[in-house]
Amino acid sequence: MNTTIDQDLLQSLSAKAASLPRKRINLNFHTDDHAPCHRLLIAIEPNSYVRPHCHADHNKDETMLVLQGRLGLIYFDQDGTVTKTFVLSPNETIGTTIPHGQLHSVIALEAGTVFFESKAGPYQPPQKNEISTFAPAENTPKATDYLQKLYQLFEVE
């Protein structure tokens, strides 16, 4: 697959994400879940909740590069205490690598946020030890409240 990453593609993905209940969508560049390297664009809109999680496999460090918008990245310890926050954007820190085993979540700090992600495949459904026990599940009333607490970690204009 030959895909050109341009402003039209980023805008199109952002528009699709905004129209979806989860407020995010991805565009995979890898051929299937079994591919040895997963590369994808993720468009994420404000109020999309990504439950804190990690990738336990030592081969699954995750690299993110923000192409458009502003992304808040939050690191947690095992008890749910925030240990570090980052703002990623094309005009600030463009990207980072998240080490395997690091509990993290992301939030869109601006509409139209799109980032590139790369990590080792194959895809494995999250294991119990990779999903936070301190944060609520997606699509629950408590998730909405928890997400608002995450936004308070950042100055959102």
Contact map, one row per residue, 1 for C-alpha under 8 A:
1110000000000000000000000000100000000000000000000000000000000000000000000000000000000000000000000000000000000000000000000000000000000000000000000000000000000
1111000000000000000000000000000000000000000000000000000000000000000000000000000000000000000000000000000000000000000000000000000000000000000000000000000000000
1111100000000000000000000000000000000000000000000000000000000000000000000000000000000000000000000000000000000000000000000000000000000000000000000000000000000
0111110010000000000000000000000000000000000000000000000000000000000000000000000000000000000000000000000000000000000000000000000000000000000000000000000000000
0011111011000000000000000000000000000000000000000000000000000000000000000000000000000000000000000000000000000000000000000000000000000000000000000000000000000
0001111111000000000000000000000000000000000000000000000000000000000000000000000000000000000000000000000000000000000000000000000000000000000000000000000000000
0000111111100000000000000000000000000000000000000000000000000000000000000000000000000000000000000000000000000000000000000000000000000000000000000000000000000
0000011111110000000000000000000000000000000000000000000000000000000000000000000000000000000000000000000000000000000000000000000000000000000000000000000000000
0001111111111000000000000000000000000000000000000000000000000000000000000000000000000000000000000000000000000000000000000000000000000000000000000000000000000
0000111111111100000000000000000000000000001000000000000000000000000100000000000000000000000000000000000000000001010000000000000000000000000000000000000000000
0000001111111110000000000000000000000000000000000000000000000000000000000000000000000000000000000000000000000001000000000000000000000000000000000000000000000
0000000111111111000000000000000000000000000000000000000000000000000000000000000000000000000000000000000000000000000000000000000000000000000000000000000000000
0000000011111111100000001100000000000000001000000000000000000000000000000000000000000000000000000000000000000000010000000000000000000000000000000000000000000
0000000001111111110000010000000000000000001110000000000000000000000000000000000000000000000000000000000000000011110000000000000000000000000000000000000000000
0000000000111111111000000000000000000000000000000000000000000000000000000000000000000000000000000000000000000001000000000000000000000000000000000000000000000
0000000000011111111100011000000000000000000000000000000000000000000000000000000000000000000000000000000000000000000000000000000000000000000000000000000000000
0000000000001111111101111000000000000000001110000000000000000000000000000000000000000000000000000000000000000000000000000000000000000000000000000000000000000
0000000000000111111100110000000000000000000110000000000000000000000000000000000000000000000000000000000000000000000000000000000000000000000000000000000000000
0000000000000011111110100000000000000000000000000000000000000000000000000000000000000000000000000000000000000000000000000000000000000000000000000000000000000
0000000000000001111111110000000000000000000000000000000000000000000000000000000000000000000000000000000000000000000000000000000000000000000000000000000000000
0000000000000000001111100000000000000000000000000000000000000000000000000000000000000000000000000000000000000000000000000000000000000000000000000000000000000
0000000000000000100111110000000000000000000000011000000000000000000000000000000000000000000000000000000000000000000000000000000000000000000000000000000000000
0000000000000000111111111000000000000000000111110000000000000000000000000000000000000000000000000000000000000000000000000000000000000000000000000000000000000
0000000000000101110101111100000000000000011110010000000000000000000000000000000000000000000000000000000000000000000000000000000000000000000000000000000000000
0000000000001001100000111110000000000000011100000000000000000000000000000000000000000000000000000000000000000000000000000000000000000000000000000000000000000
0000000000001000000000011111000000000001111000000000000000000000000000000000000000000000000000000000000000000000000000000000000000000000000000000000000000000
0000000000000000000000001111100000000001110000000000000000000000000000000000000000000000000000000000000000000000000000000000000000000000000000000000000000000
0000000000000000000000000111111000000111100000000000000000000000000000000000000000000000000000000000000000000000000000000000000000000000000000000000000000000
1000000000000000000000000011111000000111000000000000000000000000000000000000000000000000000000000000000000000000000000000000000000000000000000000000000000000
0000000000000000000000000001111110101111000000000000000000000000000000000000000000000000000000000000000000000000000000000000000000000000000000000000000000000
0000000000000000000000000001111110100000000000000000000000000000000000000000000000000000000000000000000000000000000000000000000000000000000000000000000000000
0000000000000000000000000000011111100000000000000000000000000000000000000000000000000000000000000000000000000000000000000000000000000000000000000000000000000
0000000000000000000000000000011111100100000000000000000000000000000000000000000000000000000000000000000000000000000000001110000000000000000000000000000000000
0000000000000000000000000000000111110000000000000000000000000000000000000000000000000000000000000000000000000000000000001110000000000000000000000000000000000
0000000000000000000000000000011111111100000000000000000000000000000000000000000000000000000000000000000000000000000000001110000000000000000000000000000000000
0000000000000000000000000000000001111100000000000000000000000000000000000000000000000000000000000000000000000000000000011100000000000000000000000000000000000
0000000000000000000000000000010000111110000000000000000000000000000000000000000000000000000000000000000000000000000001111100000000000000000000000000000000000
0000000000000000000000000001110010111111000000000000000000000000000000000000000000000000000000000000000000000000000011111100000000000000000000000000000000000
0000000000000000000000000001110000001111100000000000000000000000000000000000000000000000000000000000000000000000000111100000000000000000000000000000000000000
0000000000000000000000000111110000000111110000000000000000000000000000000000000000000000000000000000000000000000000111000000000000000000000000000000000000000
0000000000000000000000000111000000000011111000000000000000000000000000000000000000000000000000000000000000000000011110000000000000000000000000000000000000000
0000000000000000000000011110000000000001111100000000000000000000000000000000000000000000000000000000000000000000011110000000000000000000000000000000000000000
0000000001001100100000011100000000000000111110000000000000000000000000000000000000000000000000000000000000000001111000000000000000000000000000000000000000000
0000000000000100110000111000000000000000011111010000000000000000000000000000000000000000000000000000000000110011110000000000000000000000000000000000000000000
0000000000000100110000110000000000000000001111110000000000000000000000000000000000000000000000000000000000111111100000000000000000000000000000000000000000000
0000000000000000000000100000000000000000000111110000000000000000000000000000000000000000000000000000000000111110000000000000000000000000000000000000000000000
0000000000000000000000100000000000000000000011111000000000000000000000000000000000000000000000000000000000110000000000000000000000000000000000000010000000000
0000000000000000000001110000000000000000000111111100000000000000000000000000000000000000000000000000000000110000000000000000000000000000000000000000000000000
0000000000000000000001000000000000000000000000111110000000000000000000000000000000000000000000000000000001100000000000000000000000000000010000110010000000000
0000000000000000000000000000000000000000000000011111000000000000000000000000000000000000000000000000000011100000000000000000000000000000010000000000000000000
0000000000000000000000000000000000000000000000001111100000000000000000000000000000000000000000000000000010000000000000000000000000110011110000000000000000000
0000000000000000000000000000000000000000000000000111110000000000000000000001000000000000000000000000001110000000000000000000000000110010000000000000000000000
0000000000000000000000000000000000000000000000000011111000000000000000000000000000000000000000000000011110000000000000000000000001110000000000000000000000000
0000000000000000000000000000000000000000000000000001111100000000000000000000000000000000000000000001111100000000000000000000000001100000000000000000000000000
0000000000000000000000000000000000000000000000000000111111011000000000000000000000000000000000000001111000000000000000000000010001000000000000000000000000000
0000000000000000000000000000000000000000000000000000011111010000000000000000000000000000000000000001100000000000000000000000000011000000000000000000000000000
0000000000000000000000000000000000000000000000000000001111110000000000000000000000000000000000000001100000000000000000000000000000000000000000000000000000000
0000000000000000000000000000000000000000000000000000001111111000000000000000000000000000000000000001100000000000000000000000000000000000000000000000000000000
0000000000000000000000000000000000000000000000000000000011111000000000000000000000000000000000000001000000000000000000010000000000000000000000000000000000000
0000000000000000000000000000000000000000000000000000001111111100000000000000000000000000000000000011000000000000000000111000000000000000000000000000000000000
0000000000000000000000000000000000000000000000000000001001111110000000000000000000000000000000001111000000000000000000110000000000000000000000000000000000000
0000000000000000000000000000000000000000000000000000000000011111000000000000000000000000000000001111000000000000000011110000000000000000000000000000000000000
0000000000000000000000000000000000000000000000000000000000001111100000000000000000000000000000111100000000000000000011100000000000000000000000000000000000000
0000000000000000000000000000000000000000000000000000000000000111110000000000000000000000000000111000000000000000001111000000000000000000000000000000000000000
0000000000000000000000000000000000000000000000000000000000000011111000000000000000000001000001110000000000000000001110000000000000000000000000000000000000000
0000000000000000000000000000000000000000000000000000000000000001111111100000000000000001110001100000000000000000111100000000000000000000000000000000000000000
0000000000000000000000000000000000000000000000000000000000000000111110000000000000000000110001000000000000000000111100000000000000000000000000000000000000000
0000000001000000000000000000000000000000000000000000000000000000011111000000000000000000110000000000000000000001111000000000000000000000000000000000000000000
0000000000000000000000000000000000000000000000000000000000000000011111100000000000000000110000000000000000011111110000000000000000000000000000000000000000000
0000000000000000000000000000000000000000000000000000000000000000010111110000000000000011110000000000000000011100100000000000000000000000000000000000000000000
0000000000000000000000000000000000000000000000000000000000000000010011111000000000000011100000000000000001111100100000000000000000000000000000000000000000000
0000000000000000000000000000000000000000000000000000000000000000000001111100000000001111000000000000000001111000000000000000000000000000000000000000000001000
0000000000000000000000000000000000000000000000000000000000000000000000111110000000001111000000000000000111100000000000000000000000000000000000000000000000000
0000000000000000000000000000000000000000000000000000000000000000000000011111000001111100000000000000000111000000000000000000000000000000000000000000000000000
0000000000000000000000000000000000000000000000000000000000000000000000001111100001111000000000000000011110000000000000000000000000000000000000000000000000000
0000000000000000000000000000000000000000000000000001000000000000000000000111111111110000000000000000011100000000000000000000000000000000000000000000000000000
0000000000000000000000000000000000000000000000000000000000000000000000000011111111100000000000000000011000000000000000000000000000000000000000000000000000000
0000000000000000000000000000000000000000000000000000000000000000000000000001111110000000000000000000001000000000000000000000000000010000000000000000000000000
0000000000000000000000000000000000000000000000000000000000000000000000000001111110000000000000000000000000000000000000000000000000000100000000000000000000000
0000000000000000000000000000000000000000000000000000000000000000000000000001111111000000000000000000000000000000000000000000000000010110000000000000000000000
0000000000000000000000000000000000000000000000000000000000000000000000000001111111100000000000000000000000000000000000000000000000000000000000000000000000000
0000000000000000000000000000000000000000000000000000000000000000000000000111100111111000000000000000000000000000000000000000000000000000000000000000000000000
0000000000000000000000000000000000000000000000000000000000000000000000000111100011111000000000000000000000000000000000000000000000000000000000000000000000000
0000000000000000000000000000000000000000000000000000000000000000000000000111000001111100000000000000000000000000000000000000000000000000000000000000000000000
0000000000000000000000000000000000000000000000000000000000000000000000011110000001111110000000000000000000000000000000000000000000000000000000000000000010000
0000000000000000000000000000000000000000000000000000000000000000000000011100000000011111000000000000000000000000000000000000000000000000000000000000000000000
0000000000000000000000000000000000000000000000000000000000000000000001111000000000001111100110000000000000000000000000000000000000000000000000000000000000000
0000000000000000000000000000000000000000000000000000000000000000110001111000000000000111110111100000000000000000000000000000000000000000000000000000000000000
0000000000000000000000000000000000000000000000000000000000000000011111100000000000000011111111100000000000000000000000000000000000000000000000000000000000000
0000000000000000000000000000000000000000000000000000000000000000011111000000000000000001111111000000000000000000000000000000000000000000000000000000000000000
0000000000000000000000000000000000000000000000000000000000000000000000000000000000000000111111000000000000000000000000000000000000000000000000000000000000000
0000000000000000000000000000000000000000000000000000000000000000000000000000000000000011111111000000000000000000000000000000000000000000000000000000000000000
0000000000000000000000000000000000000000000000000000000000000000000000000000000000000011111111110000000000000000000000000000000000000000000000000000000000000
0000000000000000000000000000000000000000000000000000000000000000111000000000000000000001111111110000000000000000000000000000000000000000000000000000000000000
0000000000000000000000000000000000000000000000000000000000000011110000000000000000000001100011111000000000000000000000000000000000000000000000000000000000000
0000000000000000000000000000000000000000000000000000000000000011100000000000000000000000000011111100000000000000000000000000000000000000000000000000000000000
0000000000000000000000000000000000000000000000000000000000001111000000000000000000000000000000111110000000000000000000000000000000000000000000000000000000000
0000000000000000000000000000000000000000000000000000000000001110000000000000000000000000000000011111010000000000000000000000000000000000000000000000000000000
0000000000000000000000000000000000000000000000000000000000011100000000000000000000000000000000001111110000000000000000000000000000000000000000000000000000000
0000000000000000000000000000000000000000000000000000011111111100000000000000000000000000000000000111110000000000000000000000000000000000000000000000000000000
0000000000000000000000000000000000000000000000000000011111000000000000000000000000000000000000000011111000000000000000000000000001000000000000000000000000000
0000000000000000000000000000000000000000000000000000111000000000000000000011100000000000000000000111111100000000000000000000000000000000000000000000000000000
0000000000000000000000000000000000000000000000000001111000000000000000000011110000000000000000000000111110000000000000000000000001010000000000000000000000000
0000000000000000000000000000000000000000000000000001110000000000000000001111000000000000000000000000011111000000000000000000000000000000000000000000000000000
0000000000000000000000000000000000000000000000000111100000000000000000001110000000000000000000000000001111100000000000000000000000000000000000000000000000000
0000000000000000000000000000000000000000000000001100000000000000000000111100000000000000000000000000000111110000000000000000000000000000000000000000000000000
0000000000000000000000000000000000000000000111111100000000000000000000111000000000000000000000000000000011111000000000000000000000000000000000000000011000000
0000000000000000000000000000000000000000000111110000000000000000000011110000000000000000000000000000000001111110100000000000000000000000000000000000000000000
0000000000000000000000000000000000000000000011000000000000000000000011110000000000000000000000000000000000111110100000000000000000000000000000000000001000010
0000000000000000000000000000000000000000000011000000000000000000000011100000000000000000000000000000000000011111100000000000000000000000000000000000000000000
0000000000000100000000000000000000000000000111000000000000000000000010000000000000000000000000000000000000011111100000000000000000000000000000000000000000000
0000000001100110000000000000000000000000001110000000000000000000000110000000000000000000000000000000000000000111110000000000000000000000000000000000000000000
0000000000000100000000000000000000000000001110000000000000000000011111100000000000000000000000000000000000011111111000000000000000000000000000000000000000000
0000000001001100000000000000000000000000111100000000000000000000011110000000000000000000000000000000000000000001111100000000000000000000000000000000000000000
0000000000000000000000000000000000000000111000000000000000000001111100000000000000000000000000000000000000000000111110000000000000000000000000000000000000000
0000000000000000000000000000000000000011110000000000000000000001111000000000000000000000000000000000000000000000011111000000000000000000000000000000000000000
0000000000000000000000000000000000000111110000000000000000000111100000000000000000000000000000000000000000000000001111100000000000000000000000000000000000000
0000000000000000000000000000000000001111000000000000000000000111000000000000000000000000000000000000000000000000000111110000000000000000000000000000000000000
0000000000000000000000000000000000001110000000000000000000011110000000000000000000000000000000000000000000000000000011111000000000000000000000000000000000000
0000000000000000000000000000000000011100000000000000000000111100000000000000000000000000000000000000000000000000000001111100000000000000000000000000000000000
0000000000000000000000000000000011111100000000000000000000010000000000000000000000000000000000000000000000000000000000111111000000000000000000000000000000000
0000000000000000000000000000000011111100000000000000000000000000000000000000000000000000000000000000000000000000000000011111000000000000000000000000000000000
0000000000000000000000000000000011100000000000000000000000000000000000000000000000000000000000000000000000000000000000001111100000000000000000000000000000000
0000000000000000000000000000000000000000000000000000000000000000000000000000000000000000000000000000000000000000000000001111110000000000000000000000000000000
0000000000000000000000000000000000000000000000000000000000000000000000000000000000000000000000000000000000000000000000000011111000000000000000000000000000000
0000000000000000000000000000000000000000000000000000001000000000000000000000000000000000000000000000000000000000000000000001111101100000000000000000000000000
0000000000000000000000000000000000000000000000000000000000000000000000000000000000000000000000000000000000000000000000000000111111100000000000000000000000000
0000000000000000000000000000000000000000000000000000000000000000000000000000000000000000000000000000000000000000000000000000011111100000000000000000000000000
0000000000000000000000000000000000000000000000000000000100000000000000000000000000000000000000000000000000000000000000000000001111110000000000000000000000000
0000000000000000000000000000000000000000000000000000111100000000000000000000000000000000000000000000101000000000000000000000011111110000000000000000000000000
0000000000000000000000000000000000000000000000000011110000000000000000000000000000000000000000000000000000000000000000000000011111111000000000000000000000000
0000000000000000000000000000000000000000000000000011100000000000000000000000010100000000000000000000001000000000000000000000000011111110000000000000000000000
0000000000000000000000000000000000000000000000000000000000000000000000000000000000000000000000000000000000000000000000000000000000111111000000000000000000000
0000000000000000000000000000000000000000000000000000000000000000000000000000001100000000000000000000000000000000000000000000000000011111000000000000000000000
0000000000000000000000000000000000000000000000000011000000000000000000000000000100000000000000000000000000000000000000000000000000011111100000100100000000000
0000000000000000000000000000000000000000000000000010000000000000000000000000000000000000000000000000000000000000000000000000000000001111110101100100000000000
0000000000000000000000000000000000000000000000000010000000000000000000000000000000000000000000000000000000000000000000000000000000000011111101100000000000000
0000000000000000000000000000000000000000000000001110000000000000000000000000000000000000000000000000000000000000000000000000000000000001111100100000000000000
0000000000000000000000000000000000000000000000000000000000000000000000000000000000000000000000000000000000000000000000000000000000000000111110110000000000000
0000000000000000000000000000000000000000000000000000000000000000000000000000000000000000000000000000000000000000000000000000000000000001111111110000000000000
0000000000000000000000000000000000000000000000000000000000000000000000000000000000000000000000000000000000000000000000000000000000000000001111111000000000000
0000000000000000000000000000000000000000000000000000000000000000000000000000000000000000000000000000000000000000000000000000000000000001100111111100000000000
0000000000000000000000000000000000000000000000001000000000000000000000000000000000000000000000000000000000000000000000000000000000000011111111111110000000000
0000000000000000000000000000000000000000000000001000000000000000000000000000000000000000000000000000000000000000000000000000000000000000001111111111000000000
0000000000000000000000000000000000000000000000000000000000000000000000000000000000000000000000000000000000000000000000000000000000000000000011111111100000000
0000000000000000000000000000000000000000000000000000000000000000000000000000000000000000000000000000000000000000000000000000000000000011000001111111110000000
0000000000000000000000000000000000000000000000101000000000000000000000000000000000000000000000000000000000000000000000000000000000000000000000111111111000000
0000000000000000000000000000000000000000000000000000000000000000000000000000000000000000000000000000000000000000000000000000000000000000000000011111111100000
0000000000000000000000000000000000000000000000000000000000000000000000000000000000000000000000000000000000000000000000000000000000000000000000001111111110000
0000000000000000000000000000000000000000000000000000000000000000000000000000000000000000000000000000000000100000000000000000000000000000000000000111111111000
0000000000000000000000000000000000000000000000000000000000000000000000000000000000000000000000000000000000101000000000000000000000000000000000000011111111110
0000000000000000000000000000000000000000000000000000000000000000000000000000000000000000000000000000000000000000000000000000000000000000000000000001111111110
0000000000000000000000000000000000000000000000000000000000000000000000000000000000001000000000000000000000000000000000000000000000000000000000000000111111100
0000000000000000000000000000000000000000000000000000000000000000000000010000000000000000000000000000000000000000000000000000000000000000000000000000011111110
0000000000000000000000000000000000000000000000000000000000000000000000000000000000000000000000000000000000000000000000000000000000000000000000000000001111111
0000000000000000000000000000000000000000000000000000000000000000000000000000000000000000000000000000000000001000000000000000000000000000000000000000001101111
0000000000000000000000000000000000000000000000000000000000000000000000000000000000000000000000000000000000000000000000000000000000000000000000000000000000111
